[in-house]
Amino acid sequence: MTTTQKPDTLLRILDYSSRADPYPLYAELRETPVALQEDGSYVISTYRELADILHNPHLSSDVRNLSHPMEAFERSGTPAFINLDPPEHDRLRRMAMRHFGPPHTPGLVAGLEPDLTATVGSLIDDFAGKERVDIVDDFAYPFPVTVICHLLGVPREDEPRFHLWVNDIIESIDYNPKTDPKEKLTNGQQASQDLREYLGGLVEQRHGRPGDDLLSRLANDDGPDGRMTDDEIVATANLLLIAGHETTVNLITNGMLTLLRHPQVLRRLRDEPGLVVPLVEELLRYEPPVHIIPWRAAYSDITVADTVIPKGARILLMLASGSRDPNRFPEPDRFDPDRRDNQHLGFGSGIHLCFGGPMARRETQIALNELVRRLDRPRLVADPPPYRRSPVLRGPIHLHIEQGA
């Protein structure tokens, strides 16, 4: 089969003018499931092909195998396990999961639920008397960042510092040397270095001082795989702060935007709080927080849909396109919380299935239920709202709503 494609399709998706609604362009991409780009990279956009390659052991996630700007970030320190391949990836993920979820800490998420509910309630309390609120700045950002700070043991008063660092890093993820100013990359590199140094200082303070926070546990635990080095702990904490926080902000914000666009579903959720579980799964399919995985490489020649991707080629995985593939999901452009067999790609798949997925799900379920229950006749101020620059982690930068009469 041919792997050529109109060269401007991907460029139009990456262009900011398409951020509010890239889905028609994804449909255009899916006409060629595996598409060779002018720069020698390959774009995969259909569900079956994405699911296959995400489980292919010849797909490399180690950005050191790429000639790509993301490689510069990893030269500045130990890579996070999300950017490593087995066996290094498997070892570090196991060590982190001992303190983050089943089987060793199965009650972590459930144990946090009272704090999650209390934090959400406090944030919504602050809406009182306001006719207009910003779901991002007033709610979706401070909620998960409070949770991540609590989990890691990061002092809450330091949140504004790493807020700036995270923003610069996220902005630089989709850096294009042909179109973007060099400052976009250098600012991200500096922010990454500053954040690592900050986290390194916190880890040093934890040695010999066991505690309940994740940094303390990682710094003092000798499990079956040994103990993480300080650099490995910093890389893991860095991953949780950036990937875990930013994706949850987008998921909550996209969820509220989708509910306001579907008032009949909003009303139903208010009457049926249990609906939130399948609703969040449909949200992960319909308006996911992560749209593209832009840094994968072929360890060796990989055949996908009768197309041979040569060893060393860069591969872009269009997850959001796969989750709207009509060959996998009936009426994929319809938001349907009653959808059955909803095996979306919202959290990826394979060995890199989202590490913090259970936490993000529960945070979003609690957040949406409480927002719907307590907001007074919420209405969008602008539709579409303004979006973040990044096409990778896609979501509104602000979501202003009015409430009341």
C-alpha positions in Angstrom: 0.0 0.0 0.0 1.1 3.6 -0.5 2.3 5.5 2.6 2.3 9.0 1.0 -0.1 11.6 2.2 -0.9 15.2 1.6 2.1 16.8 3.3 0.1 19.7 4.9 -2.3 17.5 6.8 0.0 17.0 9.8 1.2 20.6 9.6 -2.4 21.8 9.8 -3.0 19.7 12.8 0.1 21.1 14.5 -0.9 24.6 13.6 -2.6 26.5 16.4 -5.5 27.5 14.2 -6.7 23.8 14.4 -6.4 23.4 18.1 -10.1 24.0 18.9 -11.2 21.2 16.5 -8.6 18.9 15.0 -11.0 16.0 14.5 -11.9 16.7 10.8 -8.1 16.7 10.1 -7.7 13.4 11.9 -10.3 11.9 9.6 -8.2 13.1 6.7 -5.2 11.4 8.3 -7.0 8.1 8.7 -7.3 7.8 4.9 -3.7 6.7 5.0 -3.3 4.7 8.2 0.5 4.7 8.1 1.8 7.9 6.4 5.3 8.8 5.4 6.1 12.4 6.0 8.6 14.6 4.1 11.1 14.5 6.9 11.2 10.7 6.9 9.0 10.2 9.9 5.8 8.1 9.9 2.4 9.1 11.3 0.0 6.3 12.5 -3.6 7.4 12.9 -6.0 4.4 12.9 -7.1 2.4 15.9 -6.0 -1.1 14.8 -2.6 0.0 13.7 -2.0 2.1 16.8 -3.1 -0.7 19.1 -0.7 -3.1 17.3 2.3 -0.9 17.4 1.8 0.1 21.0 2.3 -3.5 21.9 5.2 -4.1 19.4 8.5 -4.8 21.2 10.4 -3.2 18.3 8.9 0.3 19.1 11.4 2.3 21.1 10.3 4.9 23.6 13.9 5.9 24.4 14.2 9.4 23.0 18.0 8.9 22.9 17.3 6.8 19.8 15.9 9.9 18.1 17.3 12.9 16.4 14.7 15.1 18.0 14.6 18.1 20.4 13.2 16.0 23.2 16.6 14.3 23.3 18.1 17.5 24.7 15.9 17.2 27.8 17.2 13.8 28.6 20.8 14.7 28.2 20.3 17.0 31.2 19.5 14.2 33.6 18.4 10.6 34.0 15.4 9.9 31.7 12.0 9.1 33.3 10.9 5.6 32.7 8.3 6.7 30.2 11.2 7.6 28.0 13.0 4.3 28.4 12.7 0.8 27.0 12.8 -2.6 28.8 14.5 -3.8 30.9 15.3 -0.4 32.4 11.7 0.8 31.9 10.2 -2.3 33.6 12.6 -2.1 36.6 11.9 1.6 37.3 8.2 1.3 36.8 8.0 -1.6 39.2 9.9 0.3 41.8 7.6 3.3 41.5 4.4 1.3 41.4 5.4 -0.3 44.8 4.4 3.0 46.4 1.8 4.3 43.9 -0.7 1.5 43.4 -1.5 -2.2 43.4 -0.4 -4.7 44.4 1.8 -3.2 47.1 -0.3 -0.1 47.9 -3.8 -1.1 46.6 -5.6 1.4 48.8 -3.7 4.5 47.8 -6.4 6.1 45.6 -9.3 5.0 47.8 -7.5 6.3 50.8 -7.1 9.7 49.3 -10.8 10.1 48.4 -11.8 12.1 51.5 -9.0 14.6 50.9 -9.9 14.8 47.2 -13.5 15.5 48.0 -12.6 18.1 50.6 -10.2 19.9 48.2 -12.8 20.0 45.5 -15.4 21.3 47.9 -13.1 24.0 49.2 -12.4 25.2 45.7 -16.0 25.3 44.7 -16.8 27.1 48.0 -14.6 29.9 46.7 -17.0 30.3 43.7 -19.6 31.7 46.0 -20.8 35.2 45.0 -18.9 35.1 41.7 -21.0 35.4 38.5 -18.0 34.3 36.4 -15.3 31.7 37.2 -12.4 30.2 35.2 -12.6 26.4 35.5 -8.9 26.1 34.7 -7.3 28.7 37.0 -9.9 28.5 39.8 -10.4 24.8 39.8 -8.8 22.3 37.3 -5.2 23.5 37.9 -5.2 23.9 41.7 -7.0 20.6 42.4 -4.6 18.1 40.9 -1.5 20.1 41.8 -2.6 19.9 45.5 -2.9 16.2 45.1 0.5 15.8 43.5 2.2 18.0 46.1 0.6 15.9 48.8 1.6 12.6 47.2 5.3 13.6 46.6 5.7 15.6 49.8 6.3 18.9 48.0 5.6 22.0 50.1 2.4 23.5 48.9 3.9 27.0 49.1 6.4 26.1 46.4 3.6 25.4 43.8 3.9 28.8 42.0 7.6 28.0 41.3 7.0 24.7 39.5 3.9 26.0 37.9 6.1 28.3 35.8 8.6 25.5 35.2 5.9 23.1 34.0 4.4 25.7 31.7 7.8 26.3 30.0 8.4 22.5 29.7 5.0 21.8 28.2 5.4 24.7 25.7 8.6 23.3 24.5 7.4 19.7 24.0 6.2 20.4 20.4 9.2 22.6 19.5 9.7 22.9 15.8 13.1 24.3 14.8 11.6 25.5 11.4 8.8 27.6 12.8 9.5 28.3 16.5 11.9 30.7 18.2 14.9 29.1 19.8 13.8 30.6 23.1 10.9 28.1 23.2 13.4 25.2 23.5 15.9 26.9 25.7 13.3 28.1 28.1 12.0 24.5 28.4 15.6 23.2 28.9 16.3 25.7 31.6 13.0 25.0 33.3 13.7 21.2 33.2 17.1 21.8 34.8 15.6 24.0 37.5 12.9 21.6 38.4 15.3 18.7 38.6 17.6 20.6 40.9 14.6 21.6 43.1 13.4 18.0 43.3 16.9 16.8 44.0 17.1 19.0 47.0 13.9 17.5 48.4 15.2 14.0 47.8 18.4 14.7 49.7 16.4 15.9 52.7 14.5 12.5 52.8 17.5 10.2 53.2 17.3 8.4 56.5 13.9 10.1 57.3 11.2 7.6 56.3 7.8 9.1 55.8 4.5 8.6 54.1 5.1 10.8 51.0 6.4 9.2 47.8 9.8 10.9 47.8 10.5 9.6 51.3 9.4 6.1 50.4 11.5 6.0 47.2 14.6 7.4 49.0 14.5 4.9 51.8 13.0 1.7 50.3 15.1 -1.4 49.4 12.7 -3.6 47.5 13.3 -6.6 45.3 14.8 -4.4 42.6 17.0 -2.5 45.0 16.8 1.2 45.6 16.4 4.0 43.1 19.3 6.3 42.7 18.6 10.0 43.6 18.6 10.8 39.8 16.1 8.1 39.2 13.8 9.4 42.0 14.1 12.9 40.6 13.2 11.7 37.1 10.1 9.8 38.5 8.9 12.8 40.5 9.5 15.0 37.5 7.3 12.7 35.4 4.5 12.7 38.0 4.6 16.5 38.4 4.4 17.2 34.6 2.6 14.3 33.0 0.3 13.4 35.9 -0.7 17.0 36.6 -1.1 18.5 33.2 -3.1 15.5 31.8 -5.6 15.7 34.8 -6.0 19.5 34.3 -6.9 18.9 30.6 -9.2 15.9 31.4 -11.2 17.9 34.0 -11.4 21.0 31.8 -12.3 19.0 28.6 -14.9 17.2 30.7 -16.7 20.4 31.9 -16.5 21.8 28.4 -18.1 18.7 27.0 -20.9 18.6 29.6 -21.7 22.3 28.9 -22.0 21.5 25.2 -24.3 18.5 26.1 -26.7 20.0 28.7 -28.9 16.9 28.5 -26.0 14.8 29.7 -25.1 17.4 32.4 -28.7 17.2 33.7 -28.6 13.4 33.7 -25.3 13.3 35.6 -26.8 15.6 38.3 -29.6 13.1 38.8 -27.4 10.0 38.3 -24.0 10.5 40.0 -23.0 6.9 39.2 -23.0 7.8 35.5 -19.7 9.6 36.0 -17.7 6.3 35.8 -18.7 5.4 32.1 -18.9 9.2 31.3 -15.2 9.7 32.2 -14.3 6.7 30.0 -16.2 8.2 27.1 -14.5 11.5 27.8 -11.1 9.8 27.5 -12.2 8.6 24.1 -14.0 11.7 22.9 -11.9 14.6 24.2 -8.7 13.0 25.6 -6.0 15.0 27.4 -3.2 13.6 25.3 -3.6 13.7 21.6 -0.2 12.8 20.1 2.8 10.8 21.2 5.4 12.5 19.0 8.6 10.7 20.1 8.8 7.0 19.3 11.3 5.3 17.1 11.7 1.9 15.3 14.3 -0.4 16.9 14.4 -2.4 13.7 12.2 -2.6 10.6 8.5 -2.7 11.7 5.7 -3.7 9.4 2.4 -2.0 10.1 -0.6 -2.3 7.8 1.6 -3.6 5.0 4.0 -0.7 5.4 7.6 -1.2 6.4 8.8 1.5 8.8 12.6 1.3 8.6 14.9 1.0 11.5 15.6 4.3 13.2 12.6 6.2 11.7 10.7 8.5 14.0 7.1 7.5 14.6 4.2 9.8 15.7 1.2 8.1 17.3 -2.0 10.0 16.8 -3.9 8.6 19.8 -6.9 10.9 19.6 -7.4 10.1 16.0 -7.5 6.3 16.8 -10.1 6.9 19.4 -12.3 8.5 16.8 -11.8 5.8 14.2 -15.2 4.8 12.8 -13.9 1.3 12.0 -13.6 0.7 15.7 -16.2 3.0 17.3 -19.8 3.4 15.9 -20.7 7.1 15.5 -17.3 8.1 16.9 -18.0 11.8 16.8 -21.0 11.5 19.1 -20.5 11.8 22.9 -22.2 8.8 24.4 -21.6 8.0 28.1 -23.6 4.8 27.5 -21.2 3.5 24.9 -20.2 -0.1 25.3 -16.9 -1.8 24.5 -15.1 1.5 25.0 -11.5 0.4 24.7 -10.2 3.9 24.0 -6.5 5.0 23.7 -7.0 7.9 26.1 -4.3 6.6 28.4 -2.3 4.8 25.7 -1.8 1.1 25.8 0.9 -1.5 26.2 3.8 -1.3 28.6 3.5 2.5 28.7 -0.2 2.5 29.7 -0.6 5.7 31.8 1.1 5.2 35.2 -1.3 7.6 37.0 -4.5 6.6 35.1 -6.4 5.3 38.2 -5.7 8.6 40.1 -6.6 10.8 37.1 -9.8 8.9 36.6 -10.9 9.3 40.3 -9.9 12.9 40.5 -12.0 13.7 37.4 -15.0 11.6 38.5 -15.1 13.5 41.9 -14.4 16.9 40.2 -17.2 16.6 37.6 -19.8 15.2 40.0 -19.2 18.0 42.4 -19.1 20.8 39.8 -22.4 19.5 38.2 -24.0 19.2 41.6 -23.0 22.6 43.0 -22.8 25.0 40.1 -25.9 27.1 39.6 -27.0 27.0 35.9 -23.5 27.1 34.4 -23.0 28.6 31.0 -20.0 29.0 28.6 -18.8 32.5 28.1 -17.0 31.6 24.9 -17.2 28.6 22.7 -14.7 27.5 21.6 -12.6 28.7 24.5 -8.9 29.7 24.1 -6.7 26.7 23.9 -3.1 25.9 25.0 -0.5 26.1 22.3 0.5 22.4 22.5 -1.2 19.9 20.1 0.3 17.1 22.3 -1.4 17.9 25.6 -4.5 19.5 24.3 -6.9 21.5 26.4 -8.3 25.0 27.0 -6.0 27.4 28.7 -9.0 29.1 30.2 -12.7 28.0 30.5 -14.8 30.9 31.7 -18.3 30.1 32.8 -21.1 32.2 34.2 -23.5 30.9 36.8 -26.7 32.1 38.4 -29.5 34.2 37.0 
